[in-house]
Amino acid sequence: MRARLDRPGLLFAVIGLAGLALPLVQFKPNRIVLGEGLSLTAALPQGLLLTLALGAVLVAGCLRWPPALRLAAGAAALLTVLLALGAAATHLTPPDNTLARVAPSVGFWLMVLAFTLMLADALARMNPALWLRWLILAGVVAAIGAVLGSGALDGVSVMREYAARQDIFLREARAHLTLAFGSLALALLIGLPLGVALYQARRLRGRSCQC
């Protein structure tokens, strides 16, 4: 039986392979000077092996897989990219250096996009039940929390800035959430009564349709 190409898989492969070819991280000795882009092979001693493994997943994704297998491969590859970012930051930053910064570059974001699309495509093909969707969502949130809580990304620039300015981050986050949920509450306070009134009053509903 001839293996058939998967068109979405081809698109994911193009995006992901471009990400592998482009810099994974941007290394800056400090905040002022221009950074140097480093690919996965240059940023980590085991970068070549990781590049070959991720490339193999992308190329194999061009063929039609069972959705569950595609979901597992995409999740594993996405986790590998995230951990590679943290490992590169730790490897490139000199010990006790508080000035150097390692930030994700365009290659990282392209690979995240490619494997996230692979996950979304697999979920769409599986068409899981509602409870399973909620279970998968909970698993994703738990996995993200586990990665952040493990300290694997502590060397990345945004996490170092957060550690240095945690009070400011938390204050601005509270202000942002207050504005967001406050505007949502105001919209519900005004919109829900109007919606109920329009639904219950035929005359009002007819006029709104004519407008």
Long-range contacts (C-beta under 8 A, 24 or more apart in sequence): 3-63, 3-64, 4-63, 4-64, 5-62, 5-63, 5-64, 6-61, 6-62, 6-63, 6-64, 6-65, 8-117, 8-121, 9-61, 9-62, 9-63, 9-64, 9-118, 9-121, 10-62, 11-117, 12-58, 12-61, 12-114, 12-115, 12-117, 12-118, 12-121, 13-58, 13-59, 13-61, 13-62, 13-114, 15-110, 15-113, 15-114, 15-117, 16-54, 16-55, 16-58, 16-110, 16-111, 16-114, 16-115, 17-55, 17-58, 17-59, 18-107, 18-110, 19-106, 19-107, 19-108, 19-109, 19-110, 19-111, 19-112, 19-113, 19-114, 20-51, 20-54, 20-55, 20-58, 20-107, 20-111, 21-107, 22-105, 22-106, 22-107, 22-110, 23-105, 23-106, 23-107, 24-84, 24-85, 24-88, 24-104, 24-105, 24-107, 24-108, 24-111, 25-85, 25-88, 25-89, 25-92, 25-102, 25-103, 25-104, 25-105, 25-108, 26-102, 26-103, 26-104, 26-105, 27-92, 27-100, 27-101, 27-102, 28-100, 28-101, 28-102, 28-103, 28-157, 29-99, 29-100, 30-99, 30-100, 30-101, 31-99, 31-101, 35-101, 35-103, 37-105, 38-88, 38-92, 38-105, 39-107, 40-84, 40-88, 40-107, 43-84, 43-88, 43-91, 43-92, 44-84, 44-87, 44-88, 44-91, 45-91, 47-84, 50-80, 50-84, 53-80, 54-80, 54-81, 54-111, 58-114, 61-118, 67-122, 67-123, 67-125, 67-126, 68-122, 68-126, 70-118, 70-121, 70-122, 70-125, 71-119, 71-122, 71-123, 71-126, 73-118, 74-115, 74-116, 74-118, 74-119, 74-122, 75-119, 77-111, 77-115, 77-118, 78-112, 78-115, 78-116, 78-119, 79-143, 79-147, 81-108, 81-111, 81-112, 81-115, 82-112, 82-147, 82-152, 82-153, 83-147, 83-152, 85-153, 85-156, 86-147, 86-152, 86-153, 86-154, 86-155, 86-156, 87-152, 89-153, 89-155, 89-156, 89-157, 90-154, 90-155, 93-155, 101-157, 101-160, 102-155, 102-156, 102-157, 103-156, 103-157, 103-158, 104-156
